[in-house]
Amino acid sequence: MALTLTQEEVSKDPTGLITRTTTKQTLGPWEDPSADCRSYRVNQTDGVVTVVEEFFDVMPPVYALDVSTTQEPVESHPYFASLTPKNRKDWAMWKQSPNNPDLNGWTPADETDEVFSTLYALWTKGITNYFAPRIVIKLTTLEDTEPNASEVGVISDPGYSGDTGPVNFILTGLSGQQEGAKWRVTREFLGSARGSNWEEVLYT
């Protein structure tokens, strides 16, 4: 009967991924490595067979945060949330031909509402857009099963504990790689624009 010596080492990388490495040495024929291992290597020297198997054990969720900006129409800024539907309709029509002195007897200069007057004042200064922050969160996990592609395009909670403001998220990207018996899965979530949320009727 062949003599088998087994040594086990556990290591942890900066992301928290725990890897277990098993080293087996035997005199005589070697058994096939475990089907669950992430990788393995075999070496034979002077009749001694060495089999090294590497397994992923556990990994805590790993987050990556990316905050950038997009240019949005200035009237979509949360400051102008109080504008009435009529205000917005008149404004949208006027924007199509701002040099037309008469739009059904209405011009934005006639409005006395403070919020609307601010919008018009910005427009006359040439400020038609503003930089809106957009948040992208990437989440990498180690899972026992392959990811579900039907999750993409749906409102989802990334589970991020940091302050992202009053926004919600949709899952916009999903990638997974099988490594042994585990799947390393990365999901990408896009935050809604500030002051609004992704519409449930479209993203559920």
N, C-alpha and C positions, 0 to 999 in steps of 0.2 A: 504494500500500500504506500502511495507516494506521501511524502511529508509536505505539509503546506503551512507556511508561516504567513500570517496576515497582520498588516499594520494599517491603522486608520488615522488620517489627519483631517482636521477641520480648519478652514480659513475663511476670513470675512474681508470683502473688499470695501472701498470707501462708500459704495452705495448701500451697503448692508447685505449684499448677496452672500449667502453662506454656501461654500462649496465643500463637499466631503470627498476626500481622495482615499481610495482603498488600494493598498499594494499587497499582492499575493506572490509568494515565491514557492515553487514546488519542484521536486525532483521527479521528473517523469512527464507524461502528457498533461497538457493544461486544458482546463475547461474553457468553453466559450465565455467571453465577458457577459455581464448582465445586459439584457435588452433595454433596461431602464437607464443605463448610464449615459451621460452626456457625451463622453469621449473615452477612449481607452488606447493603451499602447502595450505592445508585447515585446519582450526582449529575451533571448536565450543565450546564455554564456556558460560554457563548461558544463552543460547538462542541466543548469539551473534556469528554470523559466520564471520570468518576472512579468506579472500582469498588473498594470496600473489602471484603475477605473476612476472616473471623475463623475460625481453626481451633484446636481443642484438640490439643495435641501429647502431653504426658505429665503425669501427676500421681502423686506417691507416695501410698501408702495414708495416709488421714487418720483418726485414731482420736478418738472422744469417749467419755469414761468417766463413768458415773453410778452411784454407790453409795448405796443407800437401805436401809431395814430393813422386814421384815415380822414380824408377831407369829406365833410358832409355839408349839405345846405345849411346856412346859418339859421334858418327858421326851424330846423329840427333840433336845435339846442334846447335842453330842458328849461332854460330861462323862458322860452316862448311857449311852454306847454299850455298856458292859459288862453292862447288864441282860440277864438271860436271857429267852428267849421266854416262859417261864412267868411271870416277874416282870411282863412287859409285858401278858400276858393277864390276870393277876389284877388288875393296876393298872387296865386298861381297864374291866374289869367293875366294880371298886370305884368308879371315877369316876362311873359311871352312877347310883349310889345311895350316896354317901359317908356318909349318915346311918344307913345300915343297919348295926347293930352286928355282924352276923354274915353273912359271905359264904362259905358252905361251910366255916365254921370258921376263916376267914382274915380278918385285918385288916392293913393296912400297918404298924400300930404294932408288930406281932409280928416284923417283919423286923429282922435284926441286921446285914445287909450294909451297909457304910458308904455305898456309893453310893446304894442304895435308901433308906436312912435319910435321906440328904440330900434326896432327891426328896420324901419325905414331910414333912420339916421345912419345905421351901419351900412345899409345898402348904398346910400349916397356917398359914403366914404370909400366905396369900392370893396367893402367886406361882404362877400357873398357866400363864403364858406368858412368853416372852422375846423380845427383839428380835434377829432373825437378819439379818445383813447379806446383801443381794442385790446382785449386780453386773450392770449392763447395759453392754455395749460396742457402740458404733456404729462401723461401718467404711465409709468412703466411698472409692470407687475410680473410676478412669476406664478403661473397658473397650471392646474392639473389637466385642463381641457382646452381644446382649440377655441379661439374667440368666435363670437357670433357676428357675422357681417351685417345682419339686419339691425344692429344697434346704430349704425351710421345714419346720420341725418335726423336723429331724434334728440329732443331735449333731454339732457342728462346732467346729473350732478357729479362733477369730478371728485368731490369729497375733499377739496382743498381747504385747509383750515385758515389760510391767510385772508386778508381783507381784499376782496375784489370789487367792493362797491355794490350798488343795487343792480346787478346784472344776472342773467341766467345763461346757461350754456347749451350748445348743441354739440354732439359728437361729429366732427368733420373728417376724422381720419382714424384708421385702424390698421395696425400691422402686427403680425405674429410670426414667431420663428420657433419651430419645435427643436428642442435640445434634449435628447433622451426622452424621459417620460414627462418632461415639463414643457410648457410653452412660455417664452418670454414675449409679453404682449405690451405694445405701446399704443395708447389712445390719445388723440388730440382733440381738445375741446375749444371751441371759439365762443368768446363771450359776446353777449348782445351789446348794442350801442348803449351809451350812457343815457339813462332816462327812459329806456324802453326795454321790453323783453321780447324774445323770440315768440312768435305767434303759435299757440298750442294747436290751432286748427291746421297749421302747415307742418309742424315738426313733432307730432306724436304718432 
